Amino acid sequence: MKEWVIALFLILLFPITSFSTTEEFIEVRASENSISFFPAEGSFPFLITRLYLDNKGKRNFNLLPQSLSLKDIEEGSHLLKLEVLDKEKEVHTSLYEINIKNNKMASFQLLVLQGNRLIPITRDKKGERLLLGLIKQEKDSSSLISLSQKFLVLFPESDSSEGVLFNLANIYEEREEYPKAFFFYKKFIKDYPESEKLGRARLRIGKILFGYGKYDEARDVYEKTLAFFPAEEESAKGLFQLASGYEIGEDYEKASAAYETYLLNYLEDSDYPLGIYRLANTYTTLGKILQGKIVIIKEEEIEEKEEEETTKTSETEEKPKEKKPQLSPEEKEKKAQVYYIQAYRLYEAFLLLYSNHRLCFDSQLELAILCQELNRYQESLNYLSSLERKNENKETIPKILYYQGLAKQSINEYKESITLFSKTMDYQNKEFAPLAKYQKGLSYFFLEDYSRGYGELNRFTSLYPEHHLLSLAKYYSLACLFYETMRKYTSEETFEYLQERMTPIVEELKELAMNYEGTEAGALAQALSEEGYEILAPEEEIEVVKGIIVDLSSYMEEALNKYPYGPDKLLFEEGMALVKQKKYKEAGGYFLALLSRFPESTLIISAHYQLALVYGNLTAYKQGIREFKELIKINPKDELADDSQYLIGYYYLCLESYKNAKRNFEKVIKSYPDSPRALWARKDIQIMEQKGLLEEKEEKKEKSEVSKNLPLKCHRSVSDKC
């Protein structure tokens, strides 16, 4: 009743302006308890009766022009009829009906809040232009979202809807409301499949998926989009993220191809420096994968294995899938070196072109590490020393020190490397402290300081039982015990003590080989355990002759000091020249230097062979045997393998270990039946049997005169292999 009285009072107070249903509203003003509509020509407000917004029971209800909302009007007590057309998307598009004098009705589609004004929008061309104008003028993103959503529902067939929808998705993306941005980009692709912006919308979807860590889906979107829209203005970013997606998914070959395409086509893109850096990283990773330093197990490989197992167990006779041809170890090494050189050039280019870039320090550090893969240790040390001087980040110091230690270790400066590894450990870095401890033990091992080496490596196995280097640490700790025991007890008088101390070590090596079968540690443990069993063979009494252990490390250091960078061919030629001069120790130093500095050299087998002959001439037969065995392990089909197997037997003859000699001569006959050495081996076994050397052990036998036709020097030219 009170409302009617107020309405009647106001109607009598103000002149009534005629108001037709066809008249367009220009402005609506909201007060605390009413809404006033102004006609085009009218100067007096036409107050709608009973438009009283009741706040009874409402929470924090305060009607001010700025706070008036559709929800407020909907929940109030009024004569307006509100119809929400799309609740799911919360787009309030409402039809307002207003009762005017004499039951006439005026209607409009919605109210748009602009500042302190509420503007009604009619669903016609004029309303479309008015709302589109408001959208173009609006700067606030929240208001712009509201206006855009209303436009899309009111005018879905408008020519402007395409741009409004794309911009709406873009606004959500800029506001980092990615789920909503994703929804509207998808809607855009569905509603406007012929749009010029289709490629851009698809790339934006890929970007959002990538940001949410859905790399497989993102890669799929990028691949399809870039195939059809290569010239899209955002293709550079899309291609870069596609490459990043491959890299994250550990598909480094595709990553490198994508980065290469990006760098060739988008020189002006802002991410270009990062692209150079990332491609260099990818090349480095590919090289390490080829060398087996990084192992990537792909899902398809697991599936192939499962399929193979299923095929074996099933009764079907389907042909198995053809496998990709595998590269030989030599081909893998060659390809790895190509990748490393490409990465090296990219890092150098990055440092030259972008000396002030935020990744300049990281690039120089990666280049220093890469130099070690290329055997450029002094260059690596130069870069690392430079980084150490200008480094301001304490977190990177352990990494710099560690790789300095590795470089020093690689050039046989073991004492300096131990100091650097100790400094690294002082920082207690989670990544590099364990690595430094392992490498410190290894440096002691190379120094033949087996006691300290064992101590460091044994503590490593205790402190880091889950570390990926655990198996190698176990091997080298046992190897330290092995060689220290050999050093202490390699004499005829102490052979019983040697057997007592060596037996448990050899048993542990055998167990280690079984536990880590198929790994580097397993292979090393197997080889050393076999060597141990040969020493401990109960039927054998190896008489230790003078010079059975020869230390050539000082000669190796002299060779490396003279030729610190090689190359390998020069070291080999120098060694061969000294052999001709019968300077065997000096020659052995050069062969050891080649083996140490260039472990991947094509001359590695020849170096092992010549070093074994050197040891033979120095009567260090056991060391010679070890070199021959290493040669055979590297390549049992090499042209020097039959010679090596025969000479192992011959060296055992020199040690008067006749049964071991026979065992190895039999291996020649079995493994190399067509070799001339097989005939020699049969003859030597026959002579040993005739002389009874395989039966009596109590009395010392006269030294065998077998194989007098084989002097201890290279009887086959290998210099042409250089």
C-alpha positions in Angstrom: 0.0 0.0 0.0 2.9 2.3 0.9 4.4 1.7 -2.6 1.2 2.8 -4.3 1.0 5.9 -2.3 4.5 7.0 -3.1 3.9 6.2 -6.8 0.7 8.2 -6.9 2.4 11.1 -5.2 5.2 11.2 -7.7 2.8 10.9 -10.6 0.8 13.9 -9.4 3.9 15.8 -8.7 5.6 15.5 -12.1 4.0 16.1 -15.5 3.4 12.9 -17.3 5.4 12.7 -20.5 4.0 10.5 -23.3 6.0 7.4 -23.8 5.3 5.2 -26.8 6.5 1.6 -27.1 8.4 2.5 -30.2 10.3 5.2 -28.5 14.0 4.3 -27.9 15.5 4.7 -24.4 18.7 6.7 -24.3 19.6 6.5 -20.6 18.6 4.8 -17.4 19.6 6.1 -14.0 19.5 4.0 -10.8 18.9 5.5 -7.4 18.7 3.7 -4.1 15.2 2.6 -4.5 14.2 3.2 -8.1 15.3 3.2 -11.7 14.5 6.2 -14.0 14.3 6.1 -17.8 14.8 9.2 -19.9 13.2 9.5 -23.4 15.0 11.1 -26.3 13.5 14.5 -26.0 12.2 14.4 -22.4 13.8 16.4 -19.7 11.8 14.9 -16.9 12.2 11.4 -15.7 9.4 9.0 -16.2 9.2 7.1 -12.9 8.0 3.6 -13.1 5.6 2.8 -10.3 6.2 -0.2 -8.0 9.9 -0.4 -9.1 11.1 -0.7 -5.5 14.1 -2.9 -4.9 13.4 -4.6 -1.6 16.6 -5.5 0.3 14.8 -7.6 2.9 16.7 -10.7 3.6 19.5 -9.7 1.1 23.1 -10.0 2.1 25.1 -6.7 1.9 22.5 -5.2 -0.4 23.4 -1.6 -1.4 22.0 -0.3 -4.6 24.3 2.3 -6.0 24.6 3.1 -9.7 28.0 1.3 -9.8 26.8 -1.8 -7.9 23.5 -2.4 -9.7 23.6 -5.8 -11.2 21.2 -8.1 -13.1 21.2 -10.4 -10.0 20.1 -7.5 -7.8 17.2 -6.6 -10.1 16.2 -10.3 -10.5 15.9 -10.8 -6.8 14.2 -7.6 -6.0 10.4 -6.9 -5.9 9.7 -5.1 -9.2 7.7 -5.2 -12.4 10.6 -6.2 -14.5 10.6 -9.6 -16.1 14.1 -11.2 -16.2 14.9 -14.1 -18.6 18.4 -15.7 -18.4 19.0 -17.3 -21.7 22.3 -19.1 -21.0 23.0 -19.9 -17.4 25.8 -22.4 -18.1 28.1 -19.8 -19.4 26.8 -17.2 -17.0 26.0 -14.8 -19.8 23.1 -12.7 -18.6 21.1 -11.7 -21.6 17.8 -10.5 -20.3 14.5 -9.3 -21.8 13.2 -6.4 -19.7 9.5 -5.5 -19.9 8.3 -2.2 -18.5 4.7 -1.4 -17.7 4.0 2.1 -18.7 0.9 4.2 -18.3 -2.3 2.7 -19.7 -0.8 -0.7 -19.7 1.5 0.1 -22.6 4.7 -1.8 -22.6 8.2 -0.8 -23.7 10.9 -3.4 -23.9 14.6 -3.7 -24.5 17.1 -6.6 -24.4 19.5 -5.7 -21.6 21.0 -3.0 -19.5 24.7 -2.1 -20.0 26.5 -0.4 -17.2 28.9 2.3 -18.5 30.3 4.3 -15.7 27.3 5.7 -13.8 25.0 5.2 -16.7 22.8 2.2 -17.4 22.3 2.0 -21.2 19.5 -0.2 -22.6 20.4 -2.2 -25.8 17.7 -3.2 -28.3 18.1 -6.3 -30.4 18.4 -4.5 -33.7 21.1 -2.9 -35.9 21.2 0.2 -33.8 21.6 -1.8 -30.6 24.3 -3.9 -32.3 26.2 -0.7 -33.3 25.8 0.8 -29.9 27.0 -2.3 -28.1 29.9 -2.8 -30.5 30.9 0.8 -30.0 30.9 0.3 -26.2 33.1 -2.8 -26.7 35.6 -0.8 -28.7 35.7 2.0 -26.2 36.0 -0.2 -23.1 39.4 -0.5 -21.5 38.6 -2.5 -18.3 39.0 -6.2 -19.1 36.2 -7.4 -16.8 33.7 -5.0 -18.4 35.0 -5.9 -21.8 34.4 -9.6 -21.1 30.8 -8.9 -19.9 30.1 -6.7 -23.0 31.6 -9.3 -25.4 29.6 -12.2 -23.9 26.4 -10.2 -24.2 27.2 -9.3 -27.8 27.8 -12.9 -28.8 24.5 -14.0 -27.4 22.4 -11.1 -28.7 24.0 -10.9 -32.2 25.4 -14.4 -33.0 24.9 -13.8 -36.8 26.7 -10.4 -36.8 29.8 -10.0 -39.0 31.5 -8.7 -36.0 30.9 -11.8 -33.9 34.0 -13.5 -35.3 36.4 -10.7 -34.1 34.5 -10.3 -30.8 34.8 -14.0 -30.0 38.5 -14.2 -30.8 39.2 -11.1 -28.8 37.2 -12.5 -25.9 39.4 -15.7 -25.9 42.5 -13.4 -26.1 41.4 -11.3 -23.1 41.0 -14.5 -21.0 44.4 -15.6 -22.1 46.0 -12.3 -21.1 44.2 -12.5 -17.7 45.8 -16.0 -17.4 42.3 -17.5 -17.1 43.5 -20.3 -19.4 40.6 -22.8 -19.1 38.1 -20.1 -20.3 40.6 -18.9 -23.0 40.9 -22.6 -24.2 37.0 -22.9 -24.3 36.5 -19.8 -26.4 39.4 -20.6 -28.8 37.8 -24.0 -29.3 34.4 -22.4 -29.9 36.1 -20.0 -32.4 37.6 -22.9 -34.3 34.2 -24.7 -34.4 32.1 -21.6 -35.3 34.5 -20.1 -37.8 36.4 -22.9 -39.6 37.2 -20.6 -42.6 38.5 -17.7 -40.6 41.8 -16.1 -41.4 42.6 -16.3 -37.6 42.0 -20.1 -37.5 45.7 -20.9 -37.5 46.4 -18.4 -34.8 43.6 -19.8 -32.6 45.0 -23.3 -33.0 48.5 -22.1 -32.1 47.0 -20.4 -29.0 45.4 -23.7 -28.0 48.7 -25.4 -28.4 50.3 -22.8 -26.2 47.7 -23.2 -23.4 48.1 -27.0 -23.5 51.9 -26.7 -23.4 51.6 -24.3 -20.4 49.5 -26.9 -18.5 52.1 -29.6 -19.2 50.0 -31.5 -21.7 53.0 -31.8 -24.0 51.8 -34.7 -26.2 48.5 -32.9 -26.9 50.3 -29.6 -27.5 52.8 -31.3 -29.9 49.8 -32.8 -31.8 48.2 -29.4 -32.2 51.4 -27.7 -33.2 52.3 -30.4 -35.8 48.9 -30.2 -37.5 48.6 -26.4 -37.4 52.1 -25.7 -38.7 51.6 -28.2 -41.5 48.6 -26.2 -42.8 49.4 -22.7 -41.5 53.2 -22.3 -42.0 53.0 -18.6 -42.7 50.8 -17.7 -39.7 52.3 -14.7 -37.8 52.5 -16.7 -34.6 54.1 -19.8 -36.3 57.5 -18.8 -34.9 56.3 -19.2 -31.3 54.4 -22.3 -32.2 57.4 -24.0 -33.9 59.6 -23.0 -30.9 57.2 -24.5 -28.5 56.9 -27.6 -30.7 60.6 -28.1 -30.5 60.5 -27.5 -26.7 57.8 -30.1 -26.5 59.9 -32.7 -28.3 62.8 -31.8 -26.0 60.7 -32.3 -22.9 59.3 -35.5 -24.3 63.0 -36.7 -24.8 62.5 -37.0 -28.6 65.7 -35.2 -29.3 66.0 -35.9 -33.0 62.7 -34.3 -33.7 63.5 -31.5 -31.3 66.8 -30.7 -33.2 64.9 -30.8 -36.5 62.3 -28.4 -35.2 64.9 -26.0 -33.7 66.8 -26.1 -37.0 63.7 -25.1 -38.9 62.9 -22.4 -36.4 66.5 -20.9 -36.6 66.5 -21.0 -40.4 63.1 -19.2 -40.8 62.6 -16.8 -37.9 65.8 -14.8 -37.5 63.9 -11.8 -36.1 61.9 -13.7 -33.5 62.5 -12.6 -29.8 63.3 -16.2 -28.8 66.0 -16.6 -31.5 69.0 -16.5 -29.0 67.2 -19.1 -26.8 66.7 -21.2 -29.9 70.5 -21.3 -30.5 71.1 -22.2 -26.9 68.5 -25.0 -26.9 69.6 -26.5 -30.2 73.2 -26.7 -28.8 71.9 -28.4 -25.7 69.9 -30.8 -27.9 73.0 -31.7 -30.0 75.0 -32.3 -26.9 72.3 -34.7 -25.6 72.1 -36.6 -28.8 75.9 -37.1 -28.7 75.7 -38.5 -25.2 72.8 -40.8 -26.1 74.9 -42.3 -29.0 77.8 -42.8 -26.6 75.6 -44.5 -24.0 76.2 -41.8 -21.4 72.4 -41.0 -21.4 69.9 -43.8 -21.8 66.4 -43.0 -23.1 63.8 -45.7 -22.9 60.9 -44.8 -25.2 57.4 -46.0 -24.8 57.4 -47.5 -28.4 60.5 -49.5 -27.5 58.7 -51.0 -24.5 55.7 -51.7 -26.7 57.9 -53.4 -29.3 59.5 -55.7 -26.6 56.0 -56.5 -25.3 54.9 -57.3 -28.8 57.9 -59.5 -29.3 57.1 -61.5 -26.2 53.5 -61.8 -27.2 54.6 -63.0 -30.7 56.9 -65.6 -29.1 54.1 -67.0 -26.9 51.3 -66.9 -29.4 50.8 -69.5 -32.1 50.2 -67.1 -34.9 52.7 -67.0 -37.7 52.6 -63.2 -38.3 55.9 -61.7 -39.6 57.6 -59.6 -37.0 58.1 -55.9 -37.7 61.3 -54.9 -39.4 63.7 -53.3 -36.9 65.6 -50.1 -37.8 69.2 -50.8 -38.8 71.5 -50.3 -35.8 74.7 -48.3 -36.0 78.0 -49.9 -35.2 79.9 -48.6 -32.3 82.3 -46.8 -34.6 79.4 -45.2 -36.5 77.8 -44.1 -33.3 81.1 -42.5 -32.0 81.6 -40.7 -35.3 78.0 -39.3 -35.3 78.4 -38.3 -31.7 81.5 -36.3 -32.5 79.6 -34.5 -35.3 76.8 -33.5 -32.9 79.4 -32.3 -30.4 81.1 -30.1 -33.0 77.8 -28.7 -34.1 76.9 -27.8 -30.5 80.4 -26.3 -30.0 79.9 -24.0 -33.0 76.4 -22.9 -31.8 77.7 -22.1 -28.3 80.5 -20.1 -29.7 78.1 -18.2 -32.0 75.8 -17.5 -29.0 78.7 -16.0 -27.0 79.8 -13.9 -30.0 76.4 -12.5 -30.9 74.7 -12.2 -27.5 77.4 -11.4 -25.0 75.0 -9.6 -22.7 72.2 -12.2 -22.9 71.0 -13.6 -19.6 72.1 -17.1 -20.8 75.6 -16.0 -21.7 77.0 -17.5 -18.4 75.2 -20.8 -18.9 76.2 -21.0 -22.5 79.9 -20.6 -21.6 79.6 -23.2 -18.8 78.0 -25.7 -21.2 80.7 -24.9 -23.8 83.4 -25.6 -21.2 81.8 -29.0 -20.4 81.4 -29.8 -24.1 85.1 -29.1 -24.6 85.8 -32.1 -22.4 83.7 -34.4 -24.7 85.9 -33.2 -27.6 89.1 -33.9 -25.5 89.9 -30.1 -25.5 90.7 -30.1 -21.8 92.9 -27.1 -21.7 90.3 -25.0 -23.5 87.7 -26.3 -21.0 89.9 -25.2 -18.1 90.3 -21.7 -19.6 86.6 -21.3 -19.9 86.0 -22.6 -16.4 88.7 -20.3 -14.9 87.1 -17.3 -16.6 83.7 -18.3 -15.2 85.1 -18.8 -11.7 86.5 -15.2 -11.7 83.3 -13.5 -12.8 80.8 -15.8 -11.1 78.4 -14.1 -8.7 76.2 -17.1 -8.1 77.4 -19.4 -5.3 75.1 -22.2 -6.5 77.2 -22.7 -9.7 80.6 -22.8 -7.9 80.4 -26.5 -7.2 79.6 -27.3 -10.8 82.6 -25.2 -12.0 85.0 -26.8 -9.5 83.7 -30.3 -10.4 84.3 -29.9 -14.1 87.7 -28.3 -13.4 88.5 -31.5 -11.5 87.3 -33.7 -14.3 89.5 -31.8 -16.8 92.6 -32.1 -14.6 91.8 -35.8 -14.1 91.6 -36.3 -17.9 95.1 -34.8 -18.4 96.4 -37.1 -15.7 96.9 -34.2 -13.2 95.4 -36.4 -10.5 96.7 -34.5 -7.4 95.2 -31.2 -8.7 91.9 -33.0 -9.5 91.7 -34.4 -6.0 92.1 -30.9 -4.5 89.3 -29.6 -6.8 87.0 -32.5 -6.0 87.6 -31.9 -2.3 86.6 -28.2 -2.7 83.5 -29.3 -4.5 82.5 -31.6 -1.7 82.9 -28.7 0.8 79.8 -27.0 -0.7 77.7 -30.1 0.1 75.8 -29.6 -3.2 73.3 -32.4 -3.6 74.2 -33.1 -7.2 77.9 -32.5 -7.3 79.1 -33.6 -3.8 78.4 -37.3 -4.6 80.0 -37.0 -8.0 83.1 -35.3 -6.6 83.5 -38.0 -4.0 83.3 -40.7 -6.6 85.8 -39.0 -8.9 88.1 -38.2 -6.0 88.3 -42.0 -5.3 88.9 -42.6 -9.0 91.8 -40.1 -9.0 93.4 -42.0 -6.1 92.9 -45.2 -8.1 94.7 -43.8 -11.1 97.5 -42.5 -8.9 97.7 -46.1 -7.6 97.1 -44.9 -4.1 94.7 -47.8 -3.6 94.2 -47.4 0.1 92.8 -43.9 -0.1 91.0 -44.7 -3.3 89.2 -47.6 -1.5 88.4 -45.3 1.5 86.7 -42.7 -0.7 84.8 -45.2 -2.9 83.7 -47.3 0.0 82.3 -44.2 1.8 80.6 -43.3 -1.4 78.7 -46.6 -1.5 77.7 -46.2 2.1 76.5 -42.5 1.7 74.8 -42.8 -1.7 73.2 -46.3 -2.0 70.8 -45.1 -4.7 73.2 -43.2 -6.8 73.5 -44.1 -10.5 77.3 -44.5 -10.1 76.9 -47.0 -7.3 77.8 -50.1 -9.4 81.0 -48.4 -10.7 81.9 -47.2 -7.2 81.6 -50.8 -6.0 83.8 -52.1 -8.8 86.6 -49.6 -8.3 86.5 -50.0 -4.6 87.1 -53.8 -5.1 89.6 -53.0 -7.8 91.5 -50.9 -5.3 91.6 -53.9 -2.9 92.6 -56.2 -5.7 95.6 -54.2 -6.9 96.7 -53.3 -3.4 96.7 -57.0 -2.5 98.6 -57.8 -5.6 101.2 -55.1 -4.7 101.7 -56.4 -1.2 101.8 -60.2 -1.8 103.2 -60.7 -5.4 106.2 -62.7 -4.4 106.8 -66.4 -4.2 107.1 -66.4 -0.4 103.8 -64.6 0.1 101.7 -66.4 -2.5 99.7 -68.2 0.2 98.8 -64.9 1.8 97.8 -63.6 -1.7 95.4 -66.5 -2.2 93.9 -65.9 1.3 93.4 -62.2 0.8 92.5 -62.3 -2.9 89.9 -65.1 -2.8 87.1 -63.1 -1.1 87.8 -60.1 -3.4 87.5 -62.2 -6.5 84.3 -63.8 -5.2 82.8 -60.3 -4.6 83.8 -59.3 -8.1 82.1 -62.3 -9.5 78.9 -61.5 -7.6 79.1 -57.9 -8.8 79.4 -59.1 -12.4 76.3 -61.2 -11.9 74.3 -58.4 -10.2 75.1 -55.8 -12.8 75.2 -58.0 -15.9 75.1 -56.0 -19.1 76.5 -52.8 -17.6 79.9 -51.2 -17.7 80.5 -52.2 -14.1 79.4 -55.8 -14.7 81.8 -56.1 -17.7 84.7 -54.7 -15.7 84.0 -56.9 -12.7 83.8 -60.0 -14.9 87.2 -59.3 -16.6 88.9 -58.6 -13.3 87.4 -61.6 -11.6 88.7 -63.8 -14.5 92.1 -62.3 -14.0 91.9 -63.1 -10.3 90.8 -66.7 -10.9 93.8 -67.2 -13.2 96.1 -65.9 -10.5 94.4 -68.1 -7.8 94.2 -71.3 -9.9 95.1 -74.0 -7.3 97.0 -76.1 -9.9 99.1 -73.2 -10.9 102.1 -71.8 -9.2 103.2 -68.7 -11.0 106.8 -67.9 -10.3 107.1 -64.2 -10.2 110.1 -63.2 -12.3 112.0 -60.0 -12.0 110.2 -57.0 -13.3 106.8 -58.7 -13.3 105.1 -55.3 -12.4 106.5 -52.3 -14.2 105.3 -48.7 -13.5 105.3 -46.6 -16.6 103.2 -43.8 -15.3 106.1 -41.4 -15.1 107.0 -42.1 -18.8 103.3 -41.5 -19.7 103.4 -38.1 -17.9 106.5 -37.2 -19.9 104.8 -38.0 -23.1 101.7 -36.0 -22.2 103.7 -33.0 -21.1 105.6 -33.1 -24.5 102.4 -33.5 -26.5 99.5 -32.4 -24.3 97.1 -32.3 -27.2 98.4 -35.3 -29.2 97.2 -36.0 -31.7 96.9 -39.8 -31.3 98.7 -40.6 -34.5 101.8 -38.6 -33.3 101.8 -40.4 -29.9 101.7 -43.8 -31.7 104.4 -42.9 -34.1 106.7 -41.6 -31.3 106.1 -44.9 -29.4 107.0 -47.0 -32.5 110.1 -45.0 -33.1 111.3 -45.7 -29.5 110.5 -49.4 -29.9 112.9 -49.5 -32.8 115.5 -47.9 -30.5 114.7 -50.6 -27.9 113.7 -47.8 -25.4 110.7 -49.9 -24.2 109.8 -47.9 -21.1 109.7 -44.7 -23.0 107.7 -46.3 -25.8 105.3 -47.7 -23.3 104.7 -44.2 -21.9 103.6 -43.0 -25.3 101.2 -45.9 -25.8 99.8 -45.4 -22.4 99.4 -41.7 -23.1 97.4 -42.5 -26.3 95.1 -44.9 -24.4 94.6 -42.4 -21.6 94.0 -39.3 -23.7 92.3 -40.7 -26.7 90.2 -43.7 -25.5 88.0 -43.5 -28.7 90.9 -43.4 -31.1 91.0 -45.7 -34.2 94.5 -46.6 -33.0 93.4 -47.9 -29.7 93.8 -51.6 -30.6 97.2 -51.1 -32.1 98.2 -49.2 -29.0 97.1 -52.1 -26.7 99.0 -54.5 -28.9 102.2 -52.6 -28.9 102.0 -51.9 -25.2 101.6 -55.6 -24.5 104.7 -56.3 -26.5 106.6 -53.6 -24.6 105.6 -55.2 -21.3 106.8 -58.6 -22.7 110.2 -57.1 -23.5 110.3 -55.7 -20.0 109.4 -59.2 -18.6 106.2 -57.7 -17.1 104.2 -60.6 -18.6 101.1 -60.3 -16.5 100.7 -56.7 -17.5 101.2 -57.7 -21.1 98.6 -60.4 -20.8 96.1 -57.8 -19.5 96.7 -55.6 -22.6 96.2 -58.5 -25.0 92.9 -59.4 -23.2 91.7 -55.8 -23.4 92.4 -55.9 -27.2 90.4 -59.1 -27.7 87.6 -57.7 -25.5 87.4 -54.6 -27.7 87.2 -56.5 -31.0 87.7 -60.3 -31.0 87.6 -60.3 -34.8 90.4 -57.7 -35.3 93.4 -58.8 -37.4 95.5 -58.7 -34.3 93.2 -60.8 -32.1 94.6 -64.2 -33.1 98.1 -63.0 -32.5 97.1 -61.6 -29.1 95.4 -64.8 -28.0 98.5 -66.8 -29.0 100.8 -64.4 -27.2 98.8 -64.7 -24.0 99.7 -68.4 -24.0 103.3 -67.6 -24.9 103.5 -65.1 -22.0 102.2 -67.8 -19.6 105.0 -70.0 -20.9 107.4 -67.3 -19.9 105.9 -67.3 -16.5 106.1 -71.2 -16.5 102.4 -71.3 -15.9 102.0 -74.2 -18.3 98.4 -75.1 -17.8 97.4 -71.5 -18.3 99.5 -71.5 -21.5 97.8 -74.7 -22.7 94.4 -73.2 -21.9 95.1 -70.2 -24.1 96.7 -72.1 -26.9 93.5 -74.1 -27.0 91.5 -70.9 -27.3 93.5 -70.0 -30.4 92.7 -73.3 -32.0 89.0 -73.0 -31.2 88.5 -69.3 -31.9 90.9 -68.9 -34.9 91.2 -72.3 -36.6 92.2 -70.9 -39.9 95.0 -68.7 -38.5 98.7 -69.6 -38.8 98.8 -69.1 -35.0 96.5 -72.2 -34.6 99.3 -74.3 -36.1 101.8 -72.8 -33.7 99.5 -73.4 -30.8 99.1 -77.1 -31.6 102.9 -77.5 -31.9 103.5 -75.8 -28.6 100.9 -78.0 -26.8 102.6 -81.0 -28.3 106.0 -79.9 -27.1 104.8 -79.2 -23.6 103.2 -82.7 -23.4 106.3 -84.4 -24.8 108.5 -82.6 -22.2 106.0 -83.5 -19.4 105.5 -79.8 -18.5 101.8 -80.3 -17.9 102.3 -83.2 -15.4 105.1 -82.4 -12.9 105.0 -79.3 -10.7 107.3 -80.2 -7.8 110.6 -79.7 -9.5 111.5 -76.6 -11.4 111.5 -77.3 -15.1 114.0 -76.0 -17.6 112.6 -73.1 -19.4 110.7 -74.1 -22.5 112.3 -73.6 -25.8 109.0 -73.6 -27.7 108.2 -70.8 -30.0 111.8 -69.7 -30.5 110.7 -68.5 -33.9 108.6 -65.8 -32.2 110.8 -63.1 -30.7 109.3 -60.5 -28.4 108.9 -57.8 -30.9 106.2 -56.8 -33.4 106.4 -59.6 -36.0 103.6 -58.0 -38.1 103.7 -54.5 -39.3 101.0 -52.3 -37.8 102.5 -49.0 -38.7 100.4 -48.9 -41.9 97.3 -48.7 -39.6 98.4 -45.1 -38.6 
